[in-house]
């Protein structure tokens, strides 16, 4: 039984990823990671039909690029919401009214999507 565990660190994020044969397990360790993992799960799972899958795109080259990217494939993948690229021109806070996630943005940041829609500005 071959098993590989890796801890990835990005800012305050620390998620455990384990690989055993053809099963990849994501173990979120912070509230933000749990919310993001649940959002990915919701994008991939279709309770009324076939679920979608992730396929790798681009390259992952040590010393050059440490970011792994995947495209969502499967029935209905072309109907996933496409979000506009909205850049904030001042420091602000945004939130998701579905999962109650908050995020601080700096001038020049893009408003991120959460739970299938763009996050909203806090008044």
C-alpha positions in Angstrom: 0.0 0.0 0.0 1.6 3.2 -1.2 0.7 6.3 0.7 2.0 9.9 0.3 1.1 12.7 2.6 2.0 16.3 1.9 1.3 19.5 3.9 0.9 22.6 1.7 1.3 26.0 3.3 0.0 29.2 1.7 -0.4 32.1 4.1 -2.5 30.9 7.0 -3.7 27.8 5.1 -2.4 24.4 5.9 -4.2 21.5 4.2 -3.2 17.8 4.4 -3.4 15.9 1.1 -3.0 12.1 1.1 -2.7 9.8 -1.9 -3.4 6.1 -1.7 -3.5 4.3 -5.1 -6.1 6.2 -7.1 -7.8 8.0 -4.2 -6.8 11.6 -3.2 -8.0 12.8 0.1 -8.1 16.5 1.1 -8.2 17.1 4.8 -9.0 20.8 5.5 -7.6 22.0 8.8 -9.0 25.5 9.0 -12.6 26.9 8.7 -11.7 28.6 5.4 -10.3 25.4 4.0 -13.4 23.5 5.0 -15.6 26.1 3.2 -13.5 26.0 0.1 -13.4 22.1 0.1 -17.2 22.1 0.4 -17.6 24.6 -2.5 -15.4 22.4 -4.7 -17.5 19.3 -3.7 -20.8 21.2 -4.6 -19.4 22.1 -8.0 -18.5 18.5 -8.8 -21.5 16.6 -7.4 -24.8 16.5 -9.2 -27.4 14.7 -7.1 -29.8 14.4 -10.0 -27.4 13.1 -12.6 -23.8 12.3 -13.3 -21.1 14.0 -11.3 -18.2 16.0 -12.9 -14.5 15.3 -12.6 -11.3 17.3 -12.4 -8.7 17.0 -15.2 -5.2 18.6 -14.8 -4.3 21.5 -17.0 -1.0 23.5 -17.5 2.1 22.2 -15.8 3.4 21.7 -12.3 7.2 22.1 -12.5 9.3 22.3 -9.3 11.2 25.5 -9.1 9.1 27.1 -11.9 5.4 26.7 -10.9 4.0 25.3 -7.6 0.4 25.8 -8.6 -1.7 22.8 -9.6 -4.7 23.7 -11.8 -7.6 21.6 -12.9 -10.5 22.0 -15.2 -14.0 20.7 -14.4 -15.2 18.2 -17.0 -18.4 16.3 -17.4 -22.1 16.7 -18.3 -23.1 20.3 -17.6 -19.6 21.6 -17.1 -20.1 24.1 -19.9 -23.1 25.5 -17.9 -21.1 26.3 -14.8 -21.4 30.0 -13.9 -18.8 32.3 -15.5 -17.9 35.1 -13.2 -16.9 38.6 -14.3 -13.5 39.9 -13.3 -14.4 42.7 -10.9 -11.5 44.6 -9.4 -12.0 46.7 -6.3 -10.5 50.2 -6.3 -10.3 50.4 -2.5 -9.6 48.2 0.5 -12.8 46.5 1.5 -14.4 43.4 3.0 -16.7 41.0 1.1 -18.9 38.2 2.3 -20.9 35.2 1.1 -24.5 35.3 2.2 -24.8 31.6 1.8 -22.0 30.2 3.9 -21.2 33.5 5.9 -17.6 33.5 4.8 -15.8 36.9 5.0 -12.7 38.0 3.2 -10.6 41.2 3.3 -9.6 42.6 -0.1 -6.9 45.1 -0.9 -7.1 47.7 -3.7 -6.6 45.9 -7.0 -7.9 42.5 -5.8 -10.6 40.7 -7.7 -13.9 39.9 -6.0 -13.9 36.1 -5.6 -16.8 33.7 -6.1 -18.1 31.6 -3.3 -20.9 29.1 -3.2 -21.7 29.6 -6.9 -21.8 33.4 -7.0 -19.6 36.4 -6.5 -19.1 37.5 -2.9 -20.8 40.8 -1.9 -19.4 44.0 -0.4 -19.9 44.6 3.3 -21.6 48.0 3.8 
